[in-house]
């Protein structure tokens, strides 16, 4: 079990080292957008759904930097994802 955990940790570190400077910058930008969405939601400035839209935008920024041609986890336009937990 310890070998599996050590291998997984090493693989993760190896992958992290492969990020280009542009990918790193995009990840930081995406994290900033997500942090801003959380702060605005916590302050009551935006709704949970609006925060979700901002986080989807952040995911797409990160995906674009990684060269993901799908530009997201689904084919829906930003903001059309249904939050089933609110139903």
N, C-alpha and C positions, 0 to 999 in steps of 0.2 A: 504494500500500500504506500509506503514512504517513497518507493522508487517512482510510482505513478505520479504522486504529488510533485516530486522533484522534477520529473520530466515535464509535466504540465507547466510548472513555473518557469523552467528554462525555455520552453517553447514560446511562452507568452513574452518573456523578455526578449527573445530573439526576434519575434514579430514586431515588437515595439521599436526595436532598433532599426527596422527597415523603413520606417516612415520618413518620407522626404521632408525638407523644411516647409514646403507648401502644405503637406498633409498635417504637420504639427500645428501650423498657423491656423488651418481650417478647424482642427480639433479644438484649439483654444477659443476660436471665434464661436464655434458651436456651443462650447461649455458656457461662454459668456451669455449667449442668447438664452440658454436653458436657465442659468442662474437669474437672469433678468426676469424671465417668465415666472419663475418661482417667487421672486421677491414681489413682483407686481400682483401676483395672485394672493400671496400672504397679506399684502397691504389692502386687498379688496379693490384694487384698481381695475382688474380684469377678472373674468370668470374662469372656471376650470377649463371650459371648452376653448376659450381664447388662449389660455396657457398651452393647451395641447397643440393648437395651431402653430404657436411660436416654436414649440419643441419639434414639431414636424419640419418646420423650416430649418431648424438647427441640424436635424438629421440629414436633410438634403444638402446642406452646405458641406457636411462631413462626407457624405456619399460622393458628391461631385469631386472633392479633392482626392478621394481614393480611386476615382475612375469608374465608379459604379454607373453603368449606363442606364440602370433602371431608375436612378435618382429617387429612390424611396423604397419602402417596404411593400407598397401596394401601388396600384395603378390609378387610384383615386386622386383628384385634385386636393391640394392642401385645404384642410378644414372640413373635409367631408367624411372623415373617419368617425364612426359611431362609437361612442363610449358606452359599452354595454353595462358597465357597473352603475351608470346613472339611471338605468331603466328599472 
